[in-house]
Amino acid sequence: GQEKDLVISAVRSIVQLFLLGHALTWIFAHNTLLVCVVVSSLMTINSAIHSRSRVKSRYKGLLLDNLFATVMAIWPLAILG
């Protein structure tokens, strides 16, 4: 059963990298601050949602806590970079 999971994971990774390459090509072609901020915001929200789904003990403000932690960890480094 592991072979099937490995093949599915490999195909999924290839498709994700292909789509990411096209998305990055589009983002770099539209070299504006607004596009960068919108895409970065969507990526930050997506990261907070996915990190919330991996927590076993959930509570009411978990998504906001994850969003705050993600913003505080990533955005200062992005701005400095």
All heavy atoms as a GROMACS GRO file, in nm:
protein
  628
    1GLY      N    1   0.080  -0.121   0.000
    1GLY     CA    2   0.000   0.000   0.000
    1GLY      C    3   0.083   0.126   0.000
    1GLY      O    4   0.035   0.231  -0.035
    2GLN      N    5   0.209   0.116   0.040
    2GLN     CA    6   0.293   0.236   0.046
    2GLN      C    7   0.334   0.283  -0.092
    2GLN      O    8   0.356   0.404  -0.112
    2GLN     CB    9   0.416   0.211   0.132
    2GLN     CG   10   0.386   0.200   0.279
    2GLN     CD   11   0.513   0.182   0.360
    2GLN    OE1   12   0.620   0.159   0.307
    2GLN    NE2   13   0.499   0.194   0.491
    3GLU      N   14   0.347   0.190  -0.186
    3GLU     CA   15   0.386   0.230  -0.322
    3GLU      C   16   0.283   0.324  -0.383
    3GLU      O   17   0.317   0.423  -0.447
    3GLU     CB   18   0.402   0.106  -0.411
    3GLU     CG   19   0.516   0.015  -0.372
    3GLU     CD   20   0.478  -0.088  -0.267
    3GLU    OE1   21   0.357  -0.098  -0.231
    3GLU    OE2   22   0.568  -0.156  -0.216
    4LYS      N   23   0.156   0.291  -0.362
    4LYS     CA   24   0.048   0.375  -0.415
    4LYS      C   25   0.054   0.515  -0.353
    4LYS      O   26   0.042   0.614  -0.424
    4LYS     CB   27  -0.087   0.309  -0.387
    4LYS     CG   28  -0.204   0.387  -0.441
    4LYS     CD   29  -0.336   0.318  -0.409
    4LYS     CE   30  -0.453   0.401  -0.454
    4LYS     NZ   31  -0.581   0.340  -0.419
    5ASP      N   32   0.076   0.522  -0.222
    5ASP     CA   33   0.086   0.652  -0.155
    5ASP      C   34   0.205   0.731  -0.207
    5ASP      O   35   0.195   0.854  -0.224
    5ASP     CB   36   0.096   0.633  -0.004
    5ASP     CG   37  -0.033   0.587   0.060
    5ASP    OD1   38  -0.139   0.604  -0.004
    5ASP    OD2   39  -0.028   0.533   0.172
    6LEU      N   40   0.317   0.665  -0.231
    6LEU     CA   41   0.436   0.733  -0.282
    6LEU      C   42   0.414   0.787  -0.423
    6LEU      O   43   0.454   0.900  -0.454
    6LEU     CB   44   0.557   0.640  -0.279
    6LEU     CG   45   0.617   0.612  -0.143
    6LEU    CD1   46   0.725   0.506  -0.152
    6LEU    CD2   47   0.674   0.740  -0.082
    7VAL      N   48   0.350   0.709  -0.506
    7VAL     CA   49   0.322   0.755  -0.642
    7VAL      C   50   0.227   0.873  -0.641
    7VAL      O   51   0.249   0.973  -0.710
    7VAL     CB   52   0.266   0.639  -0.729
    7VAL    CG1   53   0.214   0.690  -0.862
    7VAL    CG2   54   0.372   0.533  -0.750
    8ILE      N   55   0.123   0.865  -0.560
    8ILE     CA   56   0.027   0.976  -0.550
    8ILE      C   57   0.096   1.101  -0.497
    8ILE      O   58   0.076   1.211  -0.548
    8ILE     CB   59  -0.093   0.936  -0.462
    8ILE    CG1   60  -0.178   0.831  -0.534
    8ILE    CG2   61  -0.178   1.057  -0.426
    8ILE    CD1   62  -0.288   0.771  -0.450
    9SER      N   63   0.181   1.084  -0.396
    9SER     CA   64   0.254   1.199  -0.340
    9SER      C   65   0.348   1.260  -0.443
    9SER      O   66   0.361   1.383  -0.452
    9SER     CB   67   0.332   1.156  -0.217
    9SER     OG   68   0.247   1.113  -0.116
   10ALA      N   69   0.416   1.176  -0.520
   10ALA     CA   70   0.508   1.226  -0.621
   10ALA      C   71   0.435   1.304  -0.730
   10ALA      O   72   0.477   1.413  -0.769
   10ALA     CB   73   0.587   1.111  -0.682
   11VAL      N   74   0.323   1.248  -0.777
   11VAL     CA   75   0.245   1.317  -0.881
   11VAL      C   76   0.189   1.448  -0.826
   11VAL      O   77   0.193   1.552  -0.894
   11VAL     CB   78   0.132   1.226  -0.934
   11VAL    CG1   79   0.035   1.302  -1.023
   11VAL    CG2   80   0.191   1.107  -1.008
   12ARG      N   81   0.142   1.444  -0.704
   12ARG     CA   82   0.088   1.566  -0.641
   12ARG      C   83   0.196   1.672  -0.629
   12ARG      O   84   0.172   1.791  -0.656
   12ARG     CB   85   0.031   1.530  -0.504
   12ARG     CG   86  -0.032   1.645  -0.432
   12ARG     CD   87  -0.090   1.600  -0.301
   12ARG     NE   88  -0.118   1.715  -0.219
   12ARG     CZ   89  -0.137   1.712  -0.090
   12ARG    NH1   90  -0.133   1.598  -0.026
   12ARG    NH2   91  -0.161   1.822  -0.023
   13SER      N   92   0.316   1.634  -0.590
   13SER     CA   93   0.426   1.729  -0.577
   13SER      C   94   0.463   1.790  -0.712
   13SER      O   95   0.488   1.911  -0.722
   13SER     CB   96   0.549   1.661  -0.518
   13SER     OG   97   0.524   1.619  -0.388
   14ILE      N   98   0.467   1.708  -0.816
   14ILE     CA   99   0.499   1.759  -0.949
   14ILE      C  100   0.394   1.859  -0.996
   14ILE      O  101   0.426   1.966  -1.048
   14ILE     CB  102   0.512   1.641  -1.049
   14ILE    CG1  103   0.638   1.561  -1.016
   14ILE    CG2  104   0.516   1.690  -1.193
   14ILE    CD1  105   0.648   1.429  -1.088
   15VAL      N  106   0.266   1.826  -0.976
   15VAL     CA  107   0.159   1.918  -1.015
   15VAL      C  108   0.166   2.048  -0.936
   15VAL      O  109   0.153   2.157  -0.992
   15VAL     CB  110   0.020   1.849  -0.999
   15VAL    CG1  111  -0.093   1.949  -1.017
   15VAL    CG2  112   0.007   1.735  -1.097
   16GLN      N  113   0.191   2.038  -0.805
   16GLN     CA  114   0.200   2.158  -0.723
   16GLN      C  115   0.317   2.246  -0.766
   16GLN      O  116   0.304   2.368  -0.774
   16GLN     CB  117   0.214   2.121  -0.576
   16GLN     CG  118   0.086   2.073  -0.514
   16GLN     CD  119   0.104   2.029  -0.369
   16GLN    OE1  120   0.216   2.004  -0.324
   16GLN    NE2  121  -0.005   2.018  -0.297
   17LEU      N  122   0.432   2.186  -0.794
   17LEU     CA  123   0.548   2.265  -0.839
   17LEU      C  124   0.523   2.328  -0.975
   17LEU      O  125   0.564   2.442  -1.000
   17LEU     CB  126   0.673   2.178  -0.842
   17LEU     CG  127   0.729   2.141  -0.706
   17LEU    CD1  128   0.842   2.040  -0.721
   17LEU    CD2  129   0.778   2.264  -0.631
   18PHE      N  130   0.456   2.257  -1.063
   18PHE     CA  131   0.420   2.312  -1.193
   18PHE      C  132   0.330   2.434  -1.178
   18PHE      O  133   0.354   2.539  -1.238
   18PHE     CB  134   0.352   2.204  -1.277
   18PHE     CG  135   0.310   2.249  -1.414
   18PHE    CD1  136   0.403   2.265  -1.514
   18PHE    CD2  137   0.177   2.276  -1.441
   18PHE    CE1  138   0.364   2.307  -1.641
   18PHE    CE2  139   0.137   2.318  -1.565
   18PHE     CZ  140   0.231   2.334  -1.666
   19LEU      N  141   0.226   2.420  -1.095
   19LEU     CA  142   0.134   2.532  -1.072
   19LEU      C  143   0.203   2.648  -1.001
   19LEU      O  144   0.178   2.765  -1.033
   19LEU     CB  145   0.012   2.485  -0.992
   19LEU     CG  146  -0.080   2.387  -1.065
   19LEU    CD1  147  -0.187   2.335  -0.970
   19LEU    CD2  148  -0.142   2.452  -1.187
   20LEU      N  149   0.290   2.617  -0.907
   20LEU     CA  150   0.364   2.722  -0.838
   20LEU      C  151   0.454   2.797  -0.934
   20LEU      O  152   0.467   2.920  -0.926
   20LEU     CB  153   0.446   2.662  -0.723
   20LEU     CG  154   0.528   2.760  -0.641
   20LEU    CD1  155   0.438   2.862  -0.571
   20LEU    CD2  156   0.613   2.687  -0.541
   21GLY      N  157   0.517   2.725  -1.026
   21GLY     CA  158   0.602   2.791  -1.126
   21GLY      C  159   0.522   2.887  -1.212
   21GLY      O  160   0.568   2.999  -1.240
   22HIS      N  161   0.403   2.846  -1.253
   22HIS     CA  162   0.319   2.937  -1.332
   22HIS      C  163   0.272   3.056  -1.249
   22HIS      O  164   0.267   3.169  -1.299
   22HIS     CB  165   0.199   2.862  -1.389
   22HIS     CG  166   0.231   2.782  -1.510
   22HIS    ND1  167   0.263   2.840  -1.632
   22HIS    CD2  168   0.243   2.649  -1.530
   22HIS    CE1  169   0.289   2.747  -1.719
   22HIS    NE2  170   0.279   2.628  -1.660
   23ALA      N  171   0.238   3.032  -1.124
   23ALA     CA  172   0.194   3.142  -1.037
   23ALA      C  173   0.308   3.242  -1.015
   23ALA      O  174   0.288   3.364  -1.023
   23ALA     CB  175   0.144   3.088  -0.904
   24LEU      N  176   0.428   3.192  -0.990
   24LEU     CA  177   0.541   3.281  -0.969
   24LEU      C  178   0.577   3.358  -1.096
   24LEU      O  179   0.615   3.475  -1.089
   24LEU     CB  180   0.662   3.203  -0.918
   24LEU     CG  181   0.651   3.154  -0.774
   24LEU    CD1  182   0.771   3.067  -0.739
   24LEU    CD2  183   0.640   3.270  -0.678
   25THR      N  184   0.565   3.294  -1.211
   25THR     CA  185   0.589   3.364  -1.337
   25THR      C  186   0.492   3.481  -1.351
   25THR      O  187   0.531   3.592  -1.390
   25THR     CB  188   0.574   3.267  -1.455
   25THR    OG1  189   0.666   3.160  -1.439
   25THR    CG2  190   0.599   3.337  -1.587
   26TRP      N  191   0.365   3.457  -1.318
   26TRP     CA  192   0.264   3.564  -1.326
   26TRP      C  193   0.294   3.674  -1.225
   26TRP      O  194   0.284   3.792  -1.257
   26TRP     CB  195   0.125   3.506  -1.302
   26TRP     CG  196   0.017   3.608  -1.313
   26TRP    CD1  197  -0.042   3.652  -1.426
   26TRP    CD2  198  -0.041   3.682  -1.205
   26TRP    NE1  199  -0.135   3.748  -1.397
   26TRP    CE2  200  -0.137   3.769  -1.261
   26TRP    CE3  201  -0.024   3.683  -1.068
   26TRP    CZ2  202  -0.212   3.855  -1.185
   26TRP    CZ3  203  -0.100   3.769  -0.992
   26TRP    CH2  204  -0.193   3.853  -1.050
   27ILE      N  205   0.331   3.635  -1.103
   27ILE     CA  206   0.359   3.734  -0.998
   27ILE      C  207   0.478   3.821  -1.037
   27ILE      O  208   0.474   3.943  -1.025
   27ILE     CB  209   0.384   3.664  -0.863
   27ILE    CG1  210   0.255   3.602  -0.812
   27ILE    CG2  211   0.441   3.761  -0.760
   27ILE    CD1  212   0.275   3.504  -0.697
   28PHE      N  213   0.585   3.759  -1.087
   28PHE     CA  214   0.703   3.837  -1.125
   28PHE      C  215   0.680   3.921  -1.250
   28PHE      O  216   0.743   4.024  -1.268
   28PHE     CB  217   0.824   3.745  -1.145
   28PHE     CG  218   0.874   3.685  -1.017
   28PHE    CD1  219   0.913   3.553  -1.012
   28PHE    CD2  220   0.883   3.759  -0.901
   28PHE    CE1  221   0.960   3.495  -0.895
   28PHE    CE2  222   0.928   3.703  -0.782
   28PHE     CZ  223   0.967   3.571  -0.780
   29ALA      N  224   0.588   3.879  -1.335
   29ALA     CA  225   0.555   3.959  -1.454
   29ALA      C  226   0.479   4.085  -1.414
   29ALA      O  227   0.491   4.188  -1.481
   29ALA     CB  228   0.472   3.876  -1.552
   30HIS      N  229   0.401   4.078  -1.307
   30HIS     CA  230   0.328   4.195  -1.256
   30HIS      C  231   0.402   4.249  -1.134
   30HIS      O  232   0.355   4.236  -1.022
   30HIS     CB  233   0.184   4.156  -1.219
   30HIS     CG  234   0.104   4.111  -1.335
   30HIS    ND1  235   0.107   3.982  -1.381
   30HIS    CD2  236   0.020   4.178  -1.417
   30HIS    CE1  237   0.028   3.971  -1.485
   30HIS    NE2  238  -0.026   4.088  -1.509
   31ASN      N  239   0.512   4.308  -1.158
   31ASN     CA  240   0.602   4.352  -1.051
   31ASN      C  241   0.549   4.479  -0.985
   31ASN      O  242   0.606   4.587  -1.002
   31ASN     CB  243   0.742   4.372  -1.108
   31ASN     CG  244   0.844   4.390  -1.000
   31ASN    OD1  245   0.818   4.362  -0.884
   31ASN    ND2  246   0.960   4.437  -1.038
   32THR      N  247   0.439   4.466  -0.910
   32THR     CA  248   0.383   4.581  -0.839
   32THR      C  249   0.368   4.544  -0.692
   32THR      O  250   0.356   4.428  -0.656
   32THR     CB  251   0.246   4.621  -0.895
   32THR    OG1  252   0.154   4.514  -0.876
   32THR    CG2  253   0.254   4.657  -1.042
   33LEU      N  254   0.368   4.644  -0.609
   33LEU     CA  255   0.355   4.623  -0.465
   33LEU      C  256   0.220   4.563  -0.430
   33LEU      O  257   0.211   4.475  -0.344
   33LEU     CB  258   0.376   4.756  -0.391
   33LEU     CG  259   0.370   4.749  -0.239
   33LEU    CD1  260   0.480   4.658  -0.186
   33LEU    CD2  261   0.381   4.887  -0.180
   34LEU      N  262   0.114   4.606  -0.497
   34LEU     CA  263  -0.019   4.556  -0.467
   34LEU      C  264  -0.029   4.405  -0.491
   34LEU      O  265  -0.082   4.332  -0.407
   34LEU     CB  266  -0.124   4.628  -0.551
   34LEU     CG  267  -0.269   4.582  -0.530
   34LEU    CD1  268  -0.312   4.609  -0.387
   34LEU    CD2  269  -0.360   4.651  -0.629
   35VAL      N  270   0.024   4.358  -0.602
   35VAL     CA  271   0.021   4.214  -0.631
   35VAL      C  272   0.100   4.138  -0.525
   35VAL      O  273   0.056   4.034  -0.475
   35VAL     CB  274   0.076   4.185  -0.772
   35VAL    CG1  275   0.094   4.036  -0.795
   35VAL    CG2  276  -0.016   4.244  -0.877
   36CYS      N  277   0.216   4.189  -0.488
   36CYS     CA  278   0.298   4.122  -0.386
   36CYS      C  279   0.227   4.116  -0.251
   36CYS      O  280   0.229   4.013  -0.183
   36CYS     CB  281   0.432   4.193  -0.371
   36CYS     SG  282   0.542   4.168  -0.510
   37VAL      N  283   0.163   4.224  -0.212
   37VAL     CA  284   0.093   4.228  -0.084
   37VAL      C  285  -0.028   4.134  -0.086
   37VAL      O  286  -0.051   4.060   0.011
   37VAL     CB  287   0.050   4.372  -0.048
   37VAL    CG1  288  -0.044   4.375   0.070
   37VAL    CG2  289   0.173   4.457  -0.019
   38VAL      N  290  -0.104   4.133  -0.194
   38VAL     CA  291  -0.221   4.046  -0.202
   38VAL      C  292  -0.180   3.899  -0.200
   38VAL      O  293  -0.236   3.818  -0.124
   38VAL     CB  294  -0.305   4.078  -0.329
   38VAL    CG1  295  -0.409   3.972  -0.354
   38VAL    CG2  296  -0.370   4.214  -0.315
   39VAL      N  297  -0.081   3.864  -0.279
   39VAL     CA  298  -0.035   3.724  -0.283
   39VAL      C  299   0.025   3.684  -0.149
   39VAL      O  300  -0.001   3.574  -0.098
   39VAL     CB  301   0.065   3.703  -0.399
   39VAL    CG1  302   0.132   3.567  -0.390
   39VAL    CG2  303  -0.005   3.719  -0.532
   40SER      N  304   0.104   3.772  -0.089
   40SER     CA  305   0.163   3.742   0.042
   40SER      C  306   0.056   3.725   0.149
   40SER      O  307   0.066   3.638   0.235
   40SER     CB  308   0.260   3.852   0.082
   40SER     OG  309   0.366   3.860  -0.008
   41SER      N  310  -0.048   3.807   0.143
   41SER     CA  311  -0.158   3.795   0.239
   41SER      C  312  -0.232   3.664   0.222
   41SER      O  313  -0.263   3.596   0.321
   41SER     CB  314  -0.256   3.911   0.222
   41SER     OG  315  -0.192   4.033   0.248
   42LEU      N  316  -0.260   3.626   0.098
   42LEU     CA  317  -0.327   3.498   0.074
   42LEU      C  318  -0.241   3.381   0.121
   42LEU      O  319  -0.293   3.285   0.180
   42LEU     CB  320  -0.360   3.484  -0.074
   42LEU     CG  321  -0.470   3.576  -0.127
   42LEU    CD1  322  -0.482   3.563  -0.279
   42LEU    CD2  323  -0.602   3.545  -0.061
   43MET      N  324  -0.112   3.388   0.098
   43MET     CA  325  -0.023   3.281   0.142
   43MET      C  326  -0.017   3.274   0.294
   43MET      O  327  -0.011   3.165   0.352
   43MET     CB  328   0.116   3.301   0.083
   43MET     CG  329   0.122   3.278  -0.066
   43MET     SD  330   0.280   3.320  -0.140
   43MET     CE  331   0.387   3.202  -0.063
   44THR      N  332  -0.019   3.388   0.361
   44THR     CA  333  -0.016   3.392   0.506
   44THR      C  334  -0.143   3.332   0.565
   44THR      O  335  -0.138   3.253   0.660
   44THR     CB  336   0.003   3.537   0.556
   44THR    OG1  337   0.123   3.590   0.499
   44THR    CG2  338   0.011   3.545   0.706
   45ILE      N  339  -0.257   3.369   0.509
   45ILE     CA  340  -0.385   3.315   0.557
   45ILE      C  341  -0.390   3.164   0.532
   45ILE      O  342  -0.432   3.088   0.620
   45ILE     CB  343  -0.503   3.388   0.488
   45ILE    CG1  344  -0.509   3.533   0.536
   45ILE    CG2  345  -0.635   3.316   0.513
   45ILE    CD1  346  -0.600   3.622   0.455
   46ASN      N  347  -0.345   3.121   0.416
   46ASN     CA  348  -0.343   2.978   0.385
   46ASN      C  349  -0.253   2.903   0.483
   46ASN      O  350  -0.287   2.794   0.530
   46ASN     CB  351  -0.296   2.958   0.241
   46ASN     CG  352  -0.307   2.815   0.198
   46ASN    OD1  353  -0.400   2.743   0.236
   46ASN    ND2  354  -0.212   2.772   0.116
   47SER      N  355  -0.139   2.960   0.515
   47SER     CA  356  -0.048   2.898   0.610
   47SER      C  357  -0.112   2.885   0.749
   47SER      O  358  -0.098   2.782   0.816
   47SER     CB  359   0.081   2.980   0.619
   47SER     OG  360   0.164   2.931   0.719
   48ALA      N  361  -0.181   2.989   0.793
   48ALA     CA  362  -0.247   2.985   0.923
   48ALA      C  363  -0.357   2.880   0.926
   48ALA      O  364  -0.374   2.808   1.026
   48ALA     CB  365  -0.303   3.123   0.958
   49ILE      N  366  -0.431   2.868   0.818
   49ILE     CA  367  -0.539   2.768   0.811
   49ILE      C  368  -0.482   2.627   0.816
   49ILE      O  369  -0.531   2.540   0.889
   49ILE     CB  370  -0.625   2.790   0.685
   49ILE    CG1  371  -0.706   2.919   0.699
   49ILE    CG2  372  -0.717   2.671   0.659
   49ILE    CD1  373  -0.775   2.964   0.573
   50HIS      N  374  -0.375   2.605   0.739
   50HIS     CA  375  -0.316   2.470   0.737
   50HIS      C  376  -0.247   2.435   0.867
   50HIS      O  377  -0.250   2.319   0.909
   50HIS     CB  378  -0.221   2.456   0.619
   50HIS     CG  379  -0.293   2.437   0.490
   50HIS    ND1  380  -0.362   2.323   0.460
   50HIS    CD2  381  -0.309   2.518   0.384
   50HIS    CE1  382  -0.417   2.335   0.341
   50HIS    NE2  383  -0.387   2.453   0.292
   51SER      N  384  -0.186   2.532   0.932
   51SER     CA  385  -0.123   2.501   1.061
   51SER      C  386  -0.229   2.474   1.168
   51SER      O  387  -0.208   2.394   1.258
   51SER     CB  388  -0.030   2.614   1.105
   51SER     OG  389  -0.100   2.732   1.129
   52ARG      N  390  -0.345   2.537   1.156
   52ARG     CA  391  -0.454   2.511   1.249
   52ARG      C  392  -0.506   2.369   1.235
   52ARG      O  393  -0.541   2.303   1.332
   52ARG     CB  394  -0.568   2.610   1.226
   52ARG     CG  395  -0.688   2.586   1.318
   52ARG     CD  396  -0.807   2.665   1.277
   52ARG     NE  397  -0.854   2.616   1.148
   52ARG     CZ  398  -0.966   2.653   1.092
   52ARG    NH1  399  -1.043   2.739   1.151
   52ARG    NH2  400  -1.003   2.604   0.976
   53SER      N  401  -0.507   2.319   1.113
   53SER     CA  402  -0.561   2.184   1.091
   53SER      C  403  -0.471   2.075   1.149
   53SER      O  404  -0.515   1.962   1.165
   53SER     CB  405  -0.582   2.160   0.942
   53SER     OG  406  -0.458   2.153   0.875
   54ARG      N  407  -0.348   2.107   1.183
   54ARG     CA  408  -0.256   2.007   1.238
   54ARG      C  409  -0.252   2.005   1.390
   54ARG      O  410  -0.186   1.922   1.449
   54ARG     CB  411  -0.116   2.032   1.184
   54ARG     CG  412  -0.111   2.014   1.035
   54ARG     CD  413   0.023   2.033   0.980
   54ARG     NE  414   0.016   2.016   0.835
   54ARG     CZ  415   0.118   2.008   0.758
   54ARG    NH1  416   0.238   2.015   0.808
   54ARG    NH2  417   0.102   1.991   0.628
   55VAL      N  418  -0.325   2.096   1.453
   55VAL     CA  419  -0.328   2.103   1.599
   55VAL      C  420  -0.435   2.006   1.650
   55VAL      O  421  -0.548   2.006   1.601
   55VAL     CB  422  -0.358   2.246   1.647
   55VAL    CG1  423  -0.374   2.252   1.796
   55VAL    CG2  424  -0.247   2.339   1.601
   56LYS      N  425  -0.399   1.926   1.750
   56LYS     CA  426  -0.494   1.828   1.802
   56LYS      C  427  -0.593   1.888   1.900
   56LYS      O  428  -0.710   1.854   1.901
   56LYS     CB  429  -0.418   1.713   1.866
   56LYS     CG  430  -0.342   1.634   1.764
   56LYS     CD  431  -0.274   1.515   1.824
   56LYS     CE  432  -0.209   1.443   1.709
   56LYS     NZ  433  -0.105   1.360   1.731
   57SER      N  434  -0.548   1.977   1.986
   57SER     CA  435  -0.639   2.038   2.083
   57SER      C  436  -0.676   2.178   2.032
   57SER      O  437  -0.595   2.269   2.034
   57SER     CB  438  -0.574   2.046   2.221
   57SER     OG  439  -0.456   2.121   2.216
   58ARG      N  440  -0.798   2.192   1.987
   58ARG     CA  441  -0.843   2.319   1.928
   58ARG      C  442  -0.920   2.402   2.030
   58ARG      O  443  -0.980   2.348   2.122
   58ARG     CB  444  -0.930   2.292   1.808
   58ARG     CG  445  -0.854   2.221   1.698
   58ARG     CD  446  -0.938   2.206   1.577
   58ARG     NE  447  -0.861   2.137   1.475
   58ARG     CZ  448  -0.900   2.120   1.353
   58ARG    NH1  449  -1.017   2.164   1.315
   58ARG    NH2  450  -0.825   2.057   1.267
   59TYR      N  451  -0.918   2.532   2.008
   59TYR     CA  452  -0.996   2.625   2.090
   59TYR      C  453  -1.047   2.736   2.000
   59TYR      O  454  -1.012   2.744   1.883
   59TYR     CB  455  -0.913   2.679   2.207
   59TYR     CG  456  -0.783   2.742   2.168
   59TYR    CD1  457  -0.775   2.878   2.146
   59TYR    CD2  458  -0.667   2.666   2.154
   59TYR    CE1  459  -0.656   2.937   2.109
   59TYR    CE2  460  -0.548   2.724   2.119
   59TYR     CZ  461  -0.542   2.860   2.097
   59TYR     OH  462  -0.424   2.918   2.061
   60LYS      N  463  -1.130   2.821   2.056
   60LYS     CA  464  -1.205   2.918   1.975
   60LYS      C  465  -1.117   3.014   1.895
   60LYS      O  466  -1.143   3.039   1.779
   60LYS     CB  467  -1.300   2.996   2.065
   60LYS     CG  468  -1.399   3.079   1.989
   60LYS     CD  469  -1.499   3.141   2.082
   60LYS     CE  470  -1.605   3.216   2.004
   60LYS     NZ  471  -1.709   3.270   2.089
   61GLY      N  472  -1.013   3.068   1.952
   61GLY     CA  473  -0.931   3.168   1.884
   61GLY      C  474  -0.806   3.112   1.818
   61GLY      O  475  -0.712   3.186   1.790
   62LEU      N  476  -0.806   2.983   1.789
   62LEU     CA  477  -0.686   2.919   1.735
   62LEU      C  478  -0.645   2.976   1.599
   62LEU      O  479  -0.528   3.003   1.576
   62LEU     CB  480  -0.707   2.768   1.724
   62LEU     CG  481  -0.591   2.687   1.668
   62LEU    CD1  482  -0.469   2.699   1.758
   62LEU    CD2  483  -0.631   2.541   1.655
   63LEU      N  484  -0.739   3.000   1.511
   63LEU     CA  485  -0.705   3.053   1.379
   63LEU      C  486  -0.643   3.192   1.390
   63LEU      O  487  -0.542   3.220   1.326
   63LEU     CB  488  -0.829   3.058   1.289
   63LEU     CG  489  -0.804   3.114   1.149
   63LEU    CD1  490  -0.704   3.028   1.073
   63LEU    CD2  491  -0.935   3.124   1.072
   64LEU      N  492  -0.699   3.277   1.473
   64LEU     CA  493  -0.642   3.410   1.490
   64LEU      C  494  -0.503   3.404   1.553
   64LEU      O  495  -0.414   3.480   1.515
   64LEU     CB  496  -0.735   3.498   1.574
   64LEU     CG  497  -0.863   3.541   1.504
   64LEU    CD1  498  -0.951   3.621   1.600
   64LEU    CD2  499  -0.833   3.622   1.380
   65ASP      N  500  -0.484   3.314   1.650
   65ASP     CA  501  -0.352   3.297   1.709
   65ASP      C  502  -0.251   3.249   1.605
   65ASP      O  503  -0.138   3.299   1.600
   65ASP     CB  504  -0.357   3.199   1.827
   65ASP     CG  505  -0.425   3.257   1.949
   65ASP    OD1  506  -0.449   3.380   1.952
   65ASP    OD2  507  -0.455   3.180   2.042
   66ASN      N  508  -0.291   3.153   1.522
   66ASN     CA  509  -0.202   3.106   1.417
   66ASN      C  510  -0.172   3.215   1.315
   66ASN      O  511  -0.059   3.228   1.269
   66ASN     CB  512  -0.263   2.985   1.346
   66ASN     CG  513  -0.247   2.858   1.424
   66ASN    OD1  514  -0.169   2.852   1.519
   66ASN    ND2  515  -0.318   2.756   1.386
   67LEU      N  516  -0.274   3.292   1.280
   67LEU     CA  517  -0.254   3.401   1.185
   67LEU      C  518  -0.158   3.505   1.243
   67LEU      O  519  -0.066   3.551   1.175
   67LEU     CB  520  -0.388   3.464   1.149
   67LEU     CG  521  -0.384   3.574   1.044
   67LEU    CD1  522  -0.330   3.520   0.913
   67LEU    CD2  523  -0.523   3.632   1.024
   68PHE      N  524  -0.176   3.540   1.369
   68PHE     CA  525  -0.088   3.638   1.434
   68PHE      C  526   0.056   3.586   1.439
   68PHE      O  527   0.151   3.659   1.406
   68PHE     CB  528  -0.139   3.669   1.575
   68PHE     CG  529  -0.052   3.766   1.649
   68PHE    CD1  530  -0.053   3.901   1.617
   68PHE    CD2  531   0.032   3.724   1.751
   68PHE    CE1  532   0.028   3.991   1.684
   68PHE    CE2  533   0.113   3.812   1.818
   68PHE     CZ  534   0.110   3.946   1.785
   69ALA      N  535   0.073   3.460   1.478
   69ALA     CA  536   0.207   3.402   1.487
   69ALA      C  537   0.273   3.395   1.350
   69ALA      O  538   0.393   3.425   1.336
   69ALA     CB  539   0.200   3.263   1.549
   70THR      N  540   0.195   3.361   1.249
   70THR     CA  541   0.250   3.353   1.114
   70THR      C  542   0.291   3.491   1.064
   70THR      O  543   0.399   3.508   1.006
   70THR     CB  544   0.147   3.291   1.018
   70THR    OG1  545   0.107   3.164   1.070
   70THR    CG2  546   0.202   3.273   0.880
   71VAL      N  547   0.206   3.590   1.086
   71VAL     CA  548   0.238   3.727   1.044
   71VAL      C  549   0.363   3.778   1.116
   71VAL      O  550   0.453   3.835   1.054
   71VAL     CB  551   0.118   3.822   1.068
   71VAL    CG1  552   0.159   3.966   1.055
   71VAL    CG2  553   0.006   3.789   0.971
   72MET      N  554   0.371   3.755   1.245
   72MET     CA  555   0.485   3.806   1.323
   72MET      C  556   0.615   3.732   1.289
   72MET      O  557   0.723   3.787   1.304
   72MET     CB  558   0.457   3.795   1.472
   72MET     CG  559   0.343   3.885   1.518
   72MET     SD  560   0.358   4.057   1.465
   72MET     CE  561   0.499   4.109   1.559
   73ALA      N  562   0.605   3.608   1.242
   73ALA     CA  563   0.726   3.533   1.209
   73ALA      C  564   0.773   3.559   1.066
   73ALA      O  565   0.893   3.564   1.041
   73ALA     CB  566   0.700   3.383   1.227
   74ILE      N  567   0.680   3.578   0.973
   74ILE     CA  568   0.718   3.584   0.832
   74ILE      C  569   0.730   3.726   0.779
   74ILE      O  570   0.825   3.759   0.709
   74ILE     CB  571   0.616   3.504   0.748
   74ILE    CG1  572   0.627   3.356   0.784
   74ILE    CG2  573   0.639   3.524   0.600
   74ILE    CD1  574   0.521   3.270   0.720
   75TRP      N  575   0.634   3.812   0.809
   75TRP     CA  576   0.632   3.945   0.747
   75TRP      C  577   0.752   4.032   0.781
   75TRP      O  578   0.804   4.100   0.692
   75TRP     CB  579   0.500   4.015   0.777
   75TRP     CG  580   0.390   3.963   0.688
   75TRP    CD1  581   0.331   3.841   0.698
   75TRP    CD2  582   0.330   4.028   0.578
   75TRP    NE1  583   0.238   3.827   0.599
   75TRP    CE2  584   0.234   3.940   0.524
   75TRP    CE3  585   0.348   4.151   0.520
   75TRP    CZ2  586   0.157   3.972   0.413
   75TRP    CZ3  587   0.269   4.184   0.410
   75TRP    CH2  588   0.177   4.095   0.358
   76PRO      N  589   0.801   4.035   0.905
   76PRO     CA  590   0.921   4.117   0.930
   76PRO      C  591   1.042   4.069   0.847
   76PRO      O  592   1.117   4.151   0.794
   76PRO     CB  593   0.947   4.100   1.080
   76PRO     CG  594   0.814   4.066   1.136
   76PRO     CD  595   0.745   3.985   1.030
   77LEU      N  596   1.057   3.938   0.834
   77LEU     CA  597   1.168   3.885   0.754
   77LEU      C  598   1.149   3.918   0.607
   77LEU      O  599   1.245   3.951   0.536
   77LEU     CB  600   1.178   3.733   0.772
   77LEU     CG  601   1.220   3.686   0.911
   77LEU    CD1  602   1.213   3.535   0.920
   77LEU    CD2  603   1.359   3.735   0.945
   78ALA      N  604   1.025   3.912   0.559
   78ALA     CA  605   0.997   3.945   0.420
   78ALA      C  606   1.026   4.092   0.392
   78ALA      O  607   1.080   4.129   0.288
   78ALA     CB  608   0.854   3.910   0.385
   79ILE      N  609   0.988   4.178   0.486
   79ILE     CA  610   1.010   4.322   0.467
   79ILE      C  611   1.159   4.353   0.470
   79ILE      O  612   1.209   4.431   0.388
   79ILE     CB  613   0.935   4.402   0.575
   79ILE    CG1  614   0.784   4.390   0.547
   79ILE    CG2  615   0.978   4.548   0.576
   79ILE    CD1  616   0.695   4.442   0.659
   80LEU      N  617   1.232   4.291   0.562
   80LEU     CA  618   1.376   4.312   0.566
   80LEU      C  619   1.446   4.256   0.443
   80LEU      O  620   1.546   4.312   0.398
   80LEU     CB  621   1.436   4.249   0.692
   80LEU     CG  622   1.403   4.318   0.824
   80LEU    CD1  623   1.457   4.238   0.942
   80LEU    CD2  624   1.463   4.458   0.825
   81GLY      N  625   1.394   4.146   0.392
   81GLY     CA  626   1.454   4.082   0.274
   81GLY      C  627   1.434   4.164   0.151
   81GLY      O  628   1.511   4.171   0.060
   0.00000   0.00000   0.00000
